[in-house]
């Protein structure tokens, strides 16, 4: 075979690998409103940066006539490329090849990419679109899943791991995304569940559709499994690129600093009027967030789940931060089971990857009721307390209004390691609200007039930031209009913070 023939032969094999399951299946994928694995990778990565690995690998199965049916690549595309000029590793399941099902060979390809990502200290992104384990291979495909899970766990907190669900993800396949840091889903195109509608119908006689059971809306608002949802694949992949701009490449680095054109000493008079004088009137905490961060750019995480707490990424002076904030506009900003778990996981991600934490507090306490107590609010609330206390990154806290009871302690108070604690003059820091306190302290009161007088007296004495400031629990009481420059100043001051916890294998977080 001469040189030209060899090159032509290589080109032929190469084209066969890039066609995956063939034109017909590619068209079927397109007609379902979905892109192919390679199209998704090219959409996500910077143009011309993708390098494929294991393009010609095929499966080794011999049962059920599989030895006669081999396709180069075997249903998963793996490799590396760049997002905003920074290296990332990637794998994308190809639904046109055996329904993207997981074979032993597929798993080996993914494990190889996982190992490279950890070795080089770079993020790993998985694009999931798979019918699950390849039944023709039996336990070998299950073993492959477990190898991937094992690497997910060992890589956790070392490199960022991101899962994008762009089609079906069912059975054991859901556990790899569940172990990663962030999950993205596409509305009405992707779904995740451990057992499908048919099995549920048989076992529990519940009638439910795939979308109701495990669609993007379900997981972003009811279960809290997914963190971000997009209307289509393009938007979802662009959200992945946006997230990548806020986070570092590994746990030894800091997030990339970007040029900041928003003045760091910018004052905003409107901030002075956002928190109402009436302590029982709600307001939107996002009105404060957008006014104080760089260029009003805030990337909220899990915006539709546990809306009484807000978490997400922003920048102050060009540097990435994680924001945790109570939301008085939703359930008065109380802490409950779901909001505690949501915020705790976010805090732990930020701590693992050297992202400072800015906490905005307006919390009347924990949500009362049998449902919360029977559901374990004690241990779930403790998760958030544990996460804040364990975090060694710079921690800046601002109390805008209420900080009552144990919830004051939990929300990154001075006592659990916050570096700088600010409060607005509207802050109320006390064991409980004035009405509740007077009901306990002054049971001798007979008339409503006397009670109102006692409540007002308690409010003047305790429902303010001055008692806490006199004890050093609040470092500085600030005007709302100065919030941005004060937070940036505190972040600058704590930038080189060095703190490590006592040596241990790992703590035992209340799960």
Secondary structure as a PSIPRED ss2 file (coil, helix, strand):
# PSIPRED VFORMAT (PSIPRED V4.0)

   1 X C   1.000  0.000  0.000
   2 X C   1.000  0.000  0.000
   3 X H   0.000  1.000  0.000
   4 X H   0.000  1.000  0.000
   5 X H   0.000  1.000  0.000
   6 X H   0.000  1.000  0.000
   7 X H   0.000  1.000  0.000
   8 X H   0.000  1.000  0.000
   9 X H   0.000  1.000  0.000
  10 X H   0.000  1.000  0.000
  11 X H   0.000  1.000  0.000
  12 X H   0.000  1.000  0.000
  13 X H   0.000  1.000  0.000
  14 X H   0.000  1.000  0.000
  15 X H   0.000  1.000  0.000
  16 X H   0.000  1.000  0.000
  17 X H   0.000  1.000  0.000
  18 X H   0.000  1.000  0.000
  19 X H   0.000  1.000  0.000
  20 X C   1.000  0.000  0.000
  21 X C   1.000  0.000  0.000
  22 X C   1.000  0.000  0.000
  23 X H   0.000  1.000  0.000
  24 X H   0.000  1.000  0.000
  25 X H   0.000  1.000  0.000
  26 X H   0.000  1.000  0.000
  27 X H   0.000  1.000  0.000
  28 X H   0.000  1.000  0.000
  29 X H   0.000  1.000  0.000
  30 X H   0.000  1.000  0.000
  31 X H   0.000  1.000  0.000
  32 X C   1.000  0.000  0.000
  33 X C   1.000  0.000  0.000
  34 X C   1.000  0.000  0.000
  35 X C   1.000  0.000  0.000
  36 X C   1.000  0.000  0.000
  37 X H   0.000  1.000  0.000
  38 X H   0.000  1.000  0.000
  39 X H   0.000  1.000  0.000
  40 X H   0.000  1.000  0.000
  41 X H   0.000  1.000  0.000
  42 X H   0.000  1.000  0.000
  43 X H   0.000  1.000  0.000
  44 X H   0.000  1.000  0.000
  45 X C   1.000  0.000  0.000
  46 X C   1.000  0.000  0.000
  47 X C   1.000  0.000  0.000
  48 X C   1.000  0.000  0.000
  49 X C   1.000  0.000  0.000
  50 X C   1.000  0.000  0.000
  51 X E   0.000  0.000  1.000
  52 X E   0.000  0.000  1.000
  53 X E   0.000  0.000  1.000
  54 X C   1.000  0.000  0.000
  55 X C   1.000  0.000  0.000
  56 X C   1.000  0.000  0.000
  57 X C   1.000  0.000  0.000
  58 X C   1.000  0.000  0.000
  59 X C   1.000  0.000  0.000
  60 X C   1.000  0.000  0.000
  61 X C   1.000  0.000  0.000
  62 X C   1.000  0.000  0.000
  63 X H   0.000  1.000  0.000
  64 X H   0.000  1.000  0.000
  65 X H   0.000  1.000  0.000
  66 X H   0.000  1.000  0.000
  67 X H   0.000  1.000  0.000
  68 X H   0.000  1.000  0.000
  69 X C   1.000  0.000  0.000
  70 X C   1.000  0.000  0.000
  71 X C   1.000  0.000  0.000
  72 X C   1.000  0.000  0.000
  73 X C   1.000  0.000  0.000
  74 X C   1.000  0.000  0.000
  75 X C   1.000  0.000  0.000
  76 X E   0.000  0.000  1.000
  77 X E   0.000  0.000  1.000
  78 X E   0.000  0.000  1.000
  79 X E   0.000  0.000  1.000
  80 X E   0.000  0.000  1.000
  81 X E   0.000  0.000  1.000
  82 X E   0.000  0.000  1.000
  83 X E   0.000  0.000  1.000
  84 X C   1.000  0.000  0.000
  85 X C   1.000  0.000  0.000
  86 X E   0.000  0.000  1.000
  87 X E   0.000  0.000  1.000
  88 X E   0.000  0.000  1.000
  89 X E   0.000  0.000  1.000
  90 X E   0.000  0.000  1.000
  91 X E   0.000  0.000  1.000
  92 X E   0.000  0.000  1.000
  93 X E   0.000  0.000  1.000
  94 X C   1.000  0.000  0.000
  95 X C   1.000  0.000  0.000
  96 X C   1.000  0.000  0.000
  97 X C   1.000  0.000  0.000
  98 X H   0.000  1.000  0.000
  99 X H   0.000  1.000  0.000
 100 X H   0.000  1.000  0.000
 101 X C   1.000  0.000  0.000
 102 X E   0.000  0.000  1.000
 103 X C   1.000  0.000  0.000
 104 X H   0.000  1.000  0.000
 105 X H   0.000  1.000  0.000
 106 X H   0.000  1.000  0.000
 107 X H   0.000  1.000  0.000
 108 X H   0.000  1.000  0.000
 109 X H   0.000  1.000  0.000
 110 X H   0.000  1.000  0.000
 111 X H   0.000  1.000  0.000
 112 X H   0.000  1.000  0.000
 113 X H   0.000  1.000  0.000
 114 X H   0.000  1.000  0.000
 115 X H   0.000  1.000  0.000
 116 X H   0.000  1.000  0.000
 117 X H   0.000  1.000  0.000
 118 X H   0.000  1.000  0.000
 119 X H   0.000  1.000  0.000
 120 X H   0.000  1.000  0.000
 121 X C   1.000  0.000  0.000
 122 X C   1.000  0.000  0.000
 123 X C   1.000  0.000  0.000
 124 X E   0.000  0.000  1.000
 125 X E   0.000  0.000  1.000
 126 X E   0.000  0.000  1.000
 127 X E   0.000  0.000  1.000
 128 X E   0.000  0.000  1.000
 129 X C   1.000  0.000  0.000
 130 X C   1.000  0.000  0.000
 131 X C   1.000  0.000  0.000
 132 X C   1.000  0.000  0.000
 133 X E   0.000  0.000  1.000
 134 X C   1.000  0.000  0.000
 135 X H   0.000  1.000  0.000
 136 X H   0.000  1.000  0.000
 137 X H   0.000  1.000  0.000
 138 X C   1.000  0.000  0.000
 139 X H   0.000  1.000  0.000
 140 X H   0.000  1.000  0.000
 141 X H   0.000  1.000  0.000
 142 X H   0.000  1.000  0.000
 143 X H   0.000  1.000  0.000
 144 X H   0.000  1.000  0.000
 145 X H   0.000  1.000  0.000
 146 X H   0.000  1.000  0.000
 147 X H   0.000  1.000  0.000
 148 X H   0.000  1.000  0.000
 149 X H   0.000  1.000  0.000
 150 X H   0.000  1.000  0.000
 151 X H   0.000  1.000  0.000
 152 X H   0.000  1.000  0.000
 153 X H   0.000  1.000  0.000
 154 X H   0.000  1.000  0.000
 155 X H   0.000  1.000  0.000
 156 X C   1.000  0.000  0.000
 157 X C   1.000  0.000  0.000
 158 X C   1.000  0.000  0.000
 159 X C   1.000  0.000  0.000
 160 X C   1.000  0.000  0.000
 161 X E   0.000  0.000  1.000
 162 X E   0.000  0.000  1.000
 163 X E   0.000  0.000  1.000
 164 X E   0.000  0.000  1.000
 165 X E   0.000  0.000  1.000
 166 X C   1.000  0.000  0.000
 167 X C   1.000  0.000  0.000
 168 X E   0.000  0.000  1.000
 169 X E   0.000  0.000  1.000
 170 X E   0.000  0.000  1.000
 171 X H   0.000  1.000  0.000
 172 X H   0.000  1.000  0.000
 173 X H   0.000  1.000  0.000
 174 X H   0.000  1.000  0.000
 175 X H   0.000  1.000  0.000
 176 X H   0.000  1.000  0.000
 177 X H   0.000  1.000  0.000
 178 X H   0.000  1.000  0.000
 179 X H   0.000  1.000  0.000
 180 X C   1.000  0.000  0.000
 181 X C   1.000  0.000  0.000
 182 X E   0.000  0.000  1.000
 183 X E   0.000  0.000  1.000
 184 X E   0.000  0.000  1.000
 185 X E   0.000  0.000  1.000
 186 X E   0.000  0.000  1.000
 187 X C   1.000  0.000  0.000
 188 X C   1.000  0.000  0.000
 189 X C   1.000  0.000  0.000
 190 X C   1.000  0.000  0.000
 191 X E   0.000  0.000  1.000
 192 X E   0.000  0.000  1.000
 193 X E   0.000  0.000  1.000
 194 X C   1.000  0.000  0.000
 195 X C   1.000  0.000  0.000
 196 X C   1.000  0.000  0.000
 197 X H   0.000  1.000  0.000
 198 X H   0.000  1.000  0.000
 199 X H   0.000  1.000  0.000
 200 X H   0.000  1.000  0.000
 201 X H   0.000  1.000  0.000
 202 X H   0.000  1.000  0.000
 203 X H   0.000  1.000  0.000
 204 X H   0.000  1.000  0.000
 205 X C   1.000  0.000  0.000
 206 X C   1.000  0.000  0.000
 207 X C   1.000  0.000  0.000
 208 X C   1.000  0.000  0.000
 209 X C   1.000  0.000  0.000
 210 X H   0.000  1.000  0.000
 211 X H   0.000  1.000  0.000
 212 X H   0.000  1.000  0.000
 213 X H   0.000  1.000  0.000
 214 X H   0.000  1.000  0.000
 215 X E   0.000  0.000  1.000
 216 X H   0.000  1.000  0.000
 217 X H   0.000  1.000  0.000
 218 X H   0.000  1.000  0.000
 219 X H   0.000  1.000  0.000
 220 X H   0.000  1.000  0.000
 221 X H   0.000  1.000  0.000
 222 X C   1.000  0.000  0.000
 223 X C   1.000  0.000  0.000
 224 X C   1.000  0.000  0.000
 225 X C   1.000  0.000  0.000
 226 X C   1.000  0.000  0.000
 227 X C   1.000  0.000  0.000
 228 X E   0.000  0.000  1.000
 229 X E   0.000  0.000  1.000
 230 X E   0.000  0.000  1.000
 231 X C   1.000  0.000  0.000
 232 X C   1.000  0.000  0.000
 233 X H   0.000  1.000  0.000
 234 X H   0.000  1.000  0.000
 235 X H   0.000  1.000  0.000
 236 X H   0.000  1.000  0.000
 237 X H   0.000  1.000  0.000
 238 X H   0.000  1.000  0.000
 239 X H   0.000  1.000  0.000
 240 X H   0.000  1.000  0.000
 241 X H   0.000  1.000  0.000
 242 X H   0.000  1.000  0.000
 243 X H   0.000  1.000  0.000
 244 X H   0.000  1.000  0.000
 245 X H   0.000  1.000  0.000
 246 X H   0.000  1.000  0.000
 247 X C   1.000  0.000  0.000
 248 X C   1.000  0.000  0.000
 249 X C   1.000  0.000  0.000
 250 X C   1.000  0.000  0.000
 251 X C   1.000  0.000  0.000
 252 X C   1.000  0.000  0.000
 253 X C   1.000  0.000  0.000
 254 X C   1.000  0.000  0.000
 255 X C   1.000  0.000  0.000
 256 X C   1.000  0.000  0.000
 257 X C   1.000  0.000  0.000
 258 X C   1.000  0.000  0.000
 259 X C   1.000  0.000  0.000
 260 X C   1.000  0.000  0.000
 261 X C   1.000  0.000  0.000
 262 X C   1.000  0.000  0.000
 263 X C   1.000  0.000  0.000
 264 X C   1.000  0.000  0.000
 265 X C   1.000  0.000  0.000
 266 X C   1.000  0.000  0.000
 267 X C   1.000  0.000  0.000
 268 X C   1.000  0.000  0.000
 269 X H   0.000  1.000  0.000
 270 X H   0.000  1.000  0.000
 271 X H   0.000  1.000  0.000
 272 X H   0.000  1.000  0.000
 273 X H   0.000  1.000  0.000
 274 X C   1.000  0.000  0.000
 275 X C   1.000  0.000  0.000
 276 X C   1.000  0.000  0.000
 277 X C   1.000  0.000  0.000
 278 X C   1.000  0.000  0.000
 279 X C   1.000  0.000  0.000
 280 X C   1.000  0.000  0.000
 281 X C   1.000  0.000  0.000
 282 X C   1.000  0.000  0.000
 283 X C   1.000  0.000  0.000
 284 X C   1.000  0.000  0.000
 285 X H   0.000  1.000  0.000
 286 X H   0.000  1.000  0.000
 287 X H   0.000  1.000  0.000
 288 X H   0.000  1.000  0.000
 289 X H   0.000  1.000  0.000
 290 X H   0.000  1.000  0.000
 291 X H   0.000  1.000  0.000
 292 X H   0.000  1.000  0.000
 293 X C   1.000  0.000  0.000
 294 X H   0.000  1.000  0.000
 295 X H   0.000  1.000  0.000
 296 X H   0.000  1.000  0.000
 297 X C   1.000  0.000  0.000
 298 X E   0.000  0.000  1.000
 299 X E   0.000  0.000  1.000
 300 X E   0.000  0.000  1.000
 301 X E   0.000  0.000  1.000
 302 X C   1.000  0.000  0.000
 303 X C   1.000  0.000  0.000
 304 X C   1.000  0.000  0.000
 305 X C   1.000  0.000  0.000
 306 X C   1.000  0.000  0.000
 307 X C   1.000  0.000  0.000
 308 X C   1.000  0.000  0.000
 309 X E   0.000  0.000  1.000
 310 X E   0.000  0.000  1.000
 311 X E   0.000  0.000  1.000
 312 X E   0.000  0.000  1.000
 313 X E   0.000  0.000  1.000
 314 X E   0.000  0.000  1.000
 315 X E   0.000  0.000  1.000
 316 X E   0.000  0.000  1.000
 317 X C   1.000  0.000  0.000
 318 X C   1.000  0.000  0.000
 319 X E   0.000  0.000  1.000
 320 X E   0.000  0.000  1.000
 321 X E   0.000  0.000  1.000
 322 X E   0.000  0.000  1.000
 323 X E   0.000  0.000  1.000
 324 X E   0.000  0.000  1.000
 325 X E   0.000  0.000  1.000
 326 X E   0.000  0.000  1.000
 327 X C   1.000  0.000  0.000
 328 X C   1.000  0.000  0.000
 329 X C   1.000  0.000  0.000
 330 X C   1.000  0.000  0.000
 331 X H   0.000  1.000  0.000
 332 X H   0.000  1.000  0.000
 333 X H   0.000  1.000  0.000
 334 X C   1.000  0.000  0.000
 335 X E   0.000  0.000  1.000
 336 X C   1.000  0.000  0.000
 337 X H   0.000  1.000  0.000
 338 X H   0.000  1.000  0.000
 339 X H   0.000  1.000  0.000
 340 X H   0.000  1.000  0.000
 341 X H   0.000  1.000  0.000
 342 X H   0.000  1.000  0.000
 343 X H   0.000  1.000  0.000
 344 X H   0.000  1.000  0.000
 345 X H   0.000  1.000  0.000
 346 X H   0.000  1.000  0.000
 347 X H   0.000  1.000  0.000
 348 X H   0.000  1.000  0.000
 349 X H   0.000  1.000  0.000
 350 X H   0.000  1.000  0.000
 351 X H   0.000  1.000  0.000
 352 X H   0.000  1.000  0.000
 353 X C   1.000  0.000  0.000
 354 X C   1.000  0.000  0.000
 355 X C   1.000  0.000  0.000
 356 X E   0.000  0.000  1.000
 357 X E   0.000  0.000  1.000
 358 X E   0.000  0.000  1.000
 359 X E   0.000  0.000  1.000
 360 X E   0.000  0.000  1.000
 361 X E   0.000  0.000  1.000
 362 X E   0.000  0.000  1.000
 363 X E   0.000  0.000  1.000
 364 X C   1.000  0.000  0.000
 365 X C   1.000  0.000  0.000
 366 X E   0.000  0.000  1.000
 367 X C   1.000  0.000  0.000
 368 X C   1.000  0.000  0.000
 369 X C   1.000  0.000  0.000
 370 X H   0.000  1.000  0.000
 371 X H   0.000  1.000  0.000
 372 X H   0.000  1.000  0.000
 373 X H   0.000  1.000  0.000
 374 X H   0.000  1.000  0.000
 375 X C   1.000  0.000  0.000
 376 X C   1.000  0.000  0.000
 377 X H   0.000  1.000  0.000
 378 X H   0.000  1.000  0.000
 379 X H   0.000  1.000  0.000
 380 X H   0.000  1.000  0.000
 381 X H   0.000  1.000  0.000
 382 X H   0.000  1.000  0.000
 383 X H   0.000  1.000  0.000
 384 X H   0.000  1.000  0.000
 385 X H   0.000  1.000  0.000
 386 X H   0.000  1.000  0.000
 387 X H   0.000  1.000  0.000
 388 X H   0.000  1.000  0.000
 389 X H   0.000  1.000  0.000
 390 X H   0.000  1.000  0.000
 391 X C   1.000  0.000  0.000
 392 X C   1.000  0.000  0.000
 393 X C   1.000  0.000  0.000
 394 X C   1.000  0.000  0.000
 395 X E   0.000  0.000  1.000
 396 X E   0.000  0.000  1.000
 397 X E   0.000  0.000  1.000
 398 X E   0.000  0.000  1.000
 399 X E   0.000  0.000  1.000
 400 X E   0.000  0.000  1.000
 401 X E   0.000  0.000  1.000
 402 X E   0.000  0.000  1.000
 403 X E   0.000  0.000  1.000
 404 X E   0.000  0.000  1.000
 405 X H   0.000  1.000  0.000
 406 X H   0.000  1.000  0.000
 407 X H   0.000  1.000  0.000
 408 X H   0.000  1.000  0.000
 409 X H   0.000  1.000  0.000
 410 X H   0.000  1.000  0.000
 411 X C   1.000  0.000  0.000
 412 X C   1.000  0.000  0.000
 413 X C   1.000  0.000  0.000
 414 X H   0.000  1.000  0.000
 415 X H   0.000  1.000  0.000
 416 X H   0.000  1.000  0.000
 417 X C   1.000  0.000  0.000
 418 X C   1.000  0.000  0.000
 419 X C   1.000  0.000  0.000
 420 X E   0.000  0.000  1.000
 421 X E   0.000  0.000  1.000
 422 X E   0.000  0.000  1.000
 423 X E   0.000  0.000  1.000
 424 X E   0.000  0.000  1.000
 425 X C   1.000  0.000  0.000
 426 X C   1.000  0.000  0.000
 427 X C   1.000  0.000  0.000
 428 X E   0.000  0.000  1.000
 429 X E   0.000  0.000  1.000
 430 X E   0.000  0.000  1.000
 431 X C   1.000  0.000  0.000
 432 X C   1.000  0.000  0.000
 433 X C   1.000  0.000  0.000
 434 X H   0.000  1.000  0.000
 435 X H   0.000  1.000  0.000
 436 X H   0.000  1.000  0.000
 437 X H   0.000  1.000  0.000
 438 X H   0.000  1.000  0.000
 439 X H   0.000  1.000  0.000
 440 X H   0.000  1.000  0.000
 441 X H   0.000  1.000  0.000
 442 X C   1.000  0.000  0.000
 443 X C   1.000  0.000  0.000
 444 X C   1.000  0.000  0.000
 445 X C   1.000  0.000  0.000
 446 X C   1.000  0.000  0.000
 447 X C   1.000  0.000  0.000
 448 X H   0.000  1.000  0.000
 449 X H   0.000  1.000  0.000
 450 X H   0.000  1.000  0.000
 451 X H   0.000  1.000  0.000
 452 X H   0.000  1.000  0.000
 453 X H   0.000  1.000  0.000
 454 X H   0.000  1.000  0.000
 455 X H   0.000  1.000  0.000
 456 X H   0.000  1.000  0.000
 457 X H   0.000  1.000  0.000
 458 X H   0.000  1.000  0.000
 459 X H   0.000  1.000  0.000
 460 X H   0.000  1.000  0.000
 461 X H   0.000  1.000  0.000
 462 X H   0.000  1.000  0.000
 463 X C   1.000  0.000  0.000
 464 X C   1.000  0.000  0.000
 465 X C   1.000  0.000  0.000
 466 X H   0.000  1.000  0.000
 467 X H   0.000  1.000  0.000
 468 X H   0.000  1.000  0.000
 469 X H   0.000  1.000  0.000
 470 X H   0.000  1.000  0.000
 471 X C   1.000  0.000  0.000
 472 X C   1.000  0.000  0.000
 473 X C   1.000  0.000  0.000
 474 X C   1.000  0.000  0.000
 475 X C   1.000  0.000  0.000
 476 X E   0.000  0.000  1.000
 477 X E   0.000  0.000  1.000
 478 X E   0.000  0.000  1.000
 479 X C   1.000  0.000  0.000
 480 X H   0.000  1.000  0.000
 481 X H   0.000  1.000  0.000
 482 X H   0.000  1.000  0.000
 483 X H   0.000  1.000  0.000
 484 X H   0.000  1.000  0.000
 485 X H   0.000  1.000  0.000
 486 X H   0.000  1.000  0.000
 487 X H   0.000  1.000  0.000
 488 X H   0.000  1.000  0.000
 489 X H   0.000  1.000  0.000
 490 X H   0.000  1.000  0.000
 491 X H   0.000  1.000  0.000
 492 X H   0.000  1.000  0.000
 493 X H   0.000  1.000  0.000
 494 X C   1.000  0.000  0.000
 495 X C   1.000  0.000  0.000
 496 X C   1.000  0.000  0.000
 497 X C   1.000  0.000  0.000
 498 X C   1.000  0.000  0.000
 499 X C   1.000  0.000  0.000
 500 X C   1.000  0.000  0.000
 501 X C   1.000  0.000  0.000
 502 X C   1.000  0.000  0.000
 503 X C   1.000  0.000  0.000
 504 X C   1.000  0.000  0.000
 505 X C   1.000  0.000  0.000
 506 X C   1.000  0.000  0.000
 507 X C   1.000  0.000  0.000
 508 X C   1.000  0.000  0.000
 509 X C   1.000  0.000  0.000
 510 X C   1.000  0.000  0.000
 511 X C   1.000  0.000  0.000
